[in-house]
Amino acid sequence: MTEPMNAPGASVLLLEHEAAGGRIVAEARLNSAATLNALSLEMIDILTPAMKEWAREDRVVAVILTGGGERAFSAGGDVQALYRAMENNHHAGERVDEYPYQFFEREYRLDYLLHTFDKPLVAFGHGIIMGGGLGLFGAASIRIVTENVRIAFPEVTIGLFPDAGGTWLLRNMPERYALFLGMTGSRVNAADAVLLGLGTHSISQAHLDQVLSGILELPFTGDKDADRLRVDEFLQAQEPVPMPRAELPVVRETVTANGDLGDIVTSIRSLNGASQWVDEGLAAMEQGCPATVGIVVEQVKRGKHLDLADCFRLEMTVATHCAENHDFSEGVRALLIEKDNRPNWQFGDLESLPADYVDSHFLEPWPLNPLHDLEKVL
């Protein structure tokens, strides 16, 4: 059994497995099962230097991302810590706590690093994968989903928006699905994940350890493209997993980003009755944050024309506004802090949401975006 290179109680365990031919397959294992591996700043600050070191080390031929515990790869970001910092700023009436802005910048830099990692990067996705966890998972070049995955952009419930690379993920799926998932926060299953391209391979959760052992036996050469193909072919050869029925196909092509917010909301509402899954999503949208719905529509429209780096710059802008405005902290309070499930959104419904308020989230609040130095990648 491979022992971690860092402290056994660390929030991310760093392991280097001996592979065939004296090579190394590294593993970063999220190690906070009690919080469903919610991504914290501490985790980000462990992962970032480790990934940079593994990128430089010639013996490391691949990296695997895993989540400890049976229930989740990662259920999101540590929004309770963000809430406490935002409340400090709101009560002071000025920025006295830099934590939210540091968190977003360092999280997005890590996600960008993973997206552009030039060795095979394999994410073993099981259970719940949402928010900041989806940011990590979706950045991997090879994304395994198990039969029990539940993937979502759930930010409409807390007044945030699909960030951590969510713009890029939404950009690269059919527009009707991007709008529906972002506006309703609906969870997708393994079959839907493969349909969307969020999952590249499906493996039974019971076989994940066996799959890891098989990867370690592959004849890696250090040729990054050839090694990525070896991992892909090995995973394709695994026994097919019984998949649940896909839910997404009932979302009709009439749902598009053409028109104003009212038109798009009407097209989403027209799906009422298509399935129980759809109806649950529509109910979540109506109860969720109106500003988030508006932001998602604008995010999907703008994202179509952005490269990877610009997607993260857009998210840094919007996240900064969300941290400074009312709805994000209020949504976290209602759902996770006081748990009364009665958020007092700034605007009571979608019909009263001003277009200029949505647009204001996309205005740069600084002379220079903190992520200005990310290189453009198509």
Secondary structure, DSSP 8 states (H G I E B T S, - for coil): ----SS-TT-SEEEEEEE-GGG-EEEEEEE--GGGTT-B-HHHHHHHHHHHHHHHH-TTEEEEEEEE-SSSEEE--B-HHHHHHHHHHHHHHTS----HHHHHHHHHHHHHHHHHT--S-EEEEE-BEEEHHHHHHHHHSSEEEE-TT-EEE--GGGTT--S-TTHHHHHHTS-HHHHHHHHHH---B-HHHHHHHTS-SEE--GGGHHHHHHHHHTS---S-HHHHHHHHHHHHHTS---------GGGS-TT--S-S-HHHHHHHHHTTTTS-HHHHHHHHHHHHS-HHHHHHHHHHHHHHTT--HHHHHHHHHHHHHHHHHSSHHHHHHIIIIIS-------SSSSGGG--HHHHHHTTS--SSS-TTTT-----
